[in-house]
Amino acid sequence: MGSFKHDRDGKEKNTGKKLGRSAGVYIPPFKLVRMMRDVEDKSNPEYQRLTWDALRKSINGLVNKVNAMNIKNIIPELFAENLIRGRGLFCRACIKSQMASPGFTDVFAALSAVINTKFPEVGELLLRRILLQLKRAYRRNDKPQLLAATKFIAHLVNQQVAHEIIALELLTVLLEKPTDDSVEVAVGFVTECGSLLQDLTPKGLHGIFERFRGILHEGLIDKRVQFLIEGLFAIRKSKFQGHPAVRPELDLVEQEDQFTHEISLDDEIDPDTSLDIFKVDAQFIMNEKRYEDLKRSILGDDEPSDEEEVYDSASADEESDQYEEQMKIQDETETNLVNLRRAIYLTIMSSLDFEEAGHQLLKIKLEPGQEMELCIMLLECCSQERTYLRYYGLLAQRFCMINRIYQENFEKCFVQQYSMIHRLETNKLRNVARFFAHLLGTDALPWHVLAYVRLTEEDTTSSSRIFIKILFQELSEHLGIKLLNERPSEPTMQDSFRSIYPRDNPKNTRFSINFFTSIGLGGITEKLRADLLIMQQQEKQVPVFEGESESESSSSESEMDMEQSCNKRRRRY
């Protein structure tokens, strides 16, 4: 990424003679510092142009290298720059960096939220430009740019820089005349900021979901988009678990300090692009002094000024080293993520055995939070094989034993895979089930993950039942029927198996017993059968209601027995 060139060539040509030696020419940082030091008149256009170039490069560099880990260090450095003079530069850098790296959108939104608390005009300008970019992308049917703009707005709403009414307006426009693309964008938008909308405007969000339900019933959109809507309903049912409005490490603004802007999509928006271009300031020295005082009030009196940082160096070489260290830009885009996945994949596929693979993978330096990428790649490689290879289970087991973080991430993978198991082909489904059966059978994965699986007729599909079948058949081979039957009786395991062995009503209990019997594992339901007999005896002790004869009661029992026998014949795998 780096610094961005503006395309105002005409205006630069007219003022080129007044801008000094730096116009259109790259100047090394240490030479730029030396030139600024040699200028005696700090108010002349040449010096102003030099400071403008330094301000542009500094803002671009700081915005480009910000991430969730270093944002608290970047914020003071940004406040040290003249953000009033460079507000156009800051907004342009944020928008371009977010377009290049949508995965860091919440980081840019958090950065903008902190700046907005001290300089609301900067937050308003950023919001206006993003809304203008969104309108332009919508008119041009530019889907990538529209996705990036909506994601940025969603996180600005999460940070309360933008009012939630903007989110509802945007969703109304996207779903008014639904197409595959507009519905997909709307689903992504609700996924990002639905958690906040659920708290602030539950009625408004309910209306949006009713519109989604109507689109599903109409059936005019592609099957893939219908799956996206169904997934969104599942996320809403889980109360947007896994999709928080603001990550804890990015929750940097107190509620009383938030400044929310109310801008409508119907408003005429002025992007103020002239703020991105250098202009001579007649009151340059006075304005710089004012910002210096403002900066001290924000950062504290002990903060050194920019001039002290620049001019107190011993020599030009030391100045060069310090400046280059400041302007060093870290590549935190998706390019690094793709390269990391490629390295993990090549290591997994080129190793002779799981021990060598584990040794080589541990040499790959993972940033905090990137452990999940290794878990996902392991699961993906395993699912792509023609038959299940024990190599992947042993490798995953090794990482679970090494660090608890990998154990937690594989637990997340289990939940994610089971929630979308209906999308997997039979071969992938089989490999994934055996993979997790290995981790459970070796106690590398905690058994409480089974609490996410509810074995009832209503809560399972054909795909999920095949997954559960293969999972438990593999567990019976790992542990044996006797040990597998004893495992649910352990005090620490009862909560984990409560959803597998439901005891809430006899219907669900019978279904669980019939299921395991049909797959040849009836031996692990001995205790469940005893509990079912107790439940049936309790039912018989319930007095007959008025208007219901004994013949009707006995006929209903016979119907239940017939249904049970039909289910046994029907559920064969």
Buried (B, 14 or more C-beta within 10 A) or exposed (E): BEBBEBEEEEEBEEBEEBBBEBBEEEBEBBBBBBBBBEBEEEBBBBBBBBBBBBBBBBBBBBBBBBBBEBBEEBBEBBBBBBBEBBBBBBBBBBBBBBBBBBEBBBBBBBBBBBBBBBBBEBBBBBBBBBBBBBBEBBEEEBBEBBBBBBBBBBBBBBBBBBBBBBBBBBBBBBBEEBBBBBBBBBBBBBBBBBBBBBEBBEEBBEBBBEBBEEBBEEEEBEEEBBBBBBBBEEBBEEEBEEBBBBEEBBBBBEEEEEBBBEBEBEEEBEBBEEBBBBEBBEEBBEBBEEBBEBBEEBBEEEBEEBEEBBEEBEEEEEBBEBBEEBBEBEEBBEEBBEEBBEBBBEBBEEBEEBEEBBEBBBEEEBEEEBBBBBBBBBBBBBBEBEEBBEBBBBBBBBBBBEEEBBBBBBBBBBBBBBBEBBEBEEBBBBBBBBBBBBBBBBEBBBBEBBBBBBBBBEEBEEBBBBBBBBBBBBBBEBBEBEEBBBBBEEEEBEEBBBBBBBBEEBBBBBBBBBBBBBBEBBEBBEEBEEBBEEBBEEEEEEEEEEEEEEEEBEEEEEEBEEEBEEBBEEBEE
